[in-house]
Amino acid sequence: MRQSLQTINLLSQMKDFEASAEPLQECLNATELAVQESSTRLHDLTAKKLELHKLQV
């Protein structure tokens, strides 16, 4: 019985953690997409500097 309550408590904590990590995951996904998109436009040094400036803003 005690182990069952511990399992339920652990599952509850896991769900809370997953919910709190969701905004961070969305931010990471958006950042990854921005980096992938920008890397396709980096043909020369001028373009690289422009893209770096865009990503830093």
C-alpha positions as CSV (number, residue, x, y, z in Angstrom):
1,M,0.0,0.0,0.0
2,R,2.8,2.4,1.0
3,Q,4.7,1.7,-2.2
4,S,1.5,2.3,-4.2
5,L,1.1,5.8,-2.7
6,Q,4.8,6.5,-3.4
7,T,4.3,5.5,-7.0
8,I,1.2,7.7,-7.4
9,N,3.1,10.6,-5.8
10,L,6.1,10.1,-8.2
11,L,3.8,10.0,-11.2
12,S,2.1,13.2,-10.0
13,Q,5.6,14.9,-9.7
14,M,6.6,13.6,-13.1
15,K,3.4,15.1,-14.7
16,D,4.1,18.4,-12.9
17,F,7.7,18.4,-14.1
18,E,6.7,17.7,-17.7
19,A,4.1,20.5,-17.6
20,S,6.7,23.0,-16.3
21,A,9.2,21.9,-18.9
22,E,6.8,22.4,-21.8
23,P,7.4,26.2,-22.3
24,L,11.2,25.6,-22.3
25,Q,10.8,22.8,-24.9
26,E,8.8,25.1,-27.1
27,C,11.5,27.8,-26.8
28,L,14.2,25.3,-27.7
29,N,12.2,24.1,-30.7
30,A,11.8,27.6,-31.9
31,T,15.5,28.4,-31.5
32,E,16.4,25.2,-33.3
33,L,14.2,26.1,-36.2
34,A,15.6,29.7,-36.3
35,V,19.1,28.3,-36.4
36,Q,18.3,25.8,-39.2
37,E,16.5,28.5,-41.3
38,S,19.4,30.9,-40.9
39,S,22.1,28.4,-41.8
40,T,20.5,27.9,-45.2
41,R,21.0,31.6,-45.9
42,L,24.7,31.8,-44.9
43,H,26.5,31.8,-48.3
44,D,29.0,34.6,-47.6
45,L,30.6,36.6,-44.8
46,T,28.3,39.5,-45.3
47,A,25.2,37.3,-45.1
48,K,26.7,35.6,-42.0
49,K,27.2,38.9,-40.2
50,L,23.6,40.0,-41.1
51,E,22.2,36.8,-39.9
52,L,24.2,36.9,-36.6
53,H,22.8,40.4,-36.0
54,K,19.2,39.2,-36.6
55,L,19.6,36.3,-34.2
56,Q,21.1,38.6,-31.5
57,V,18.3,41.1,-31.6
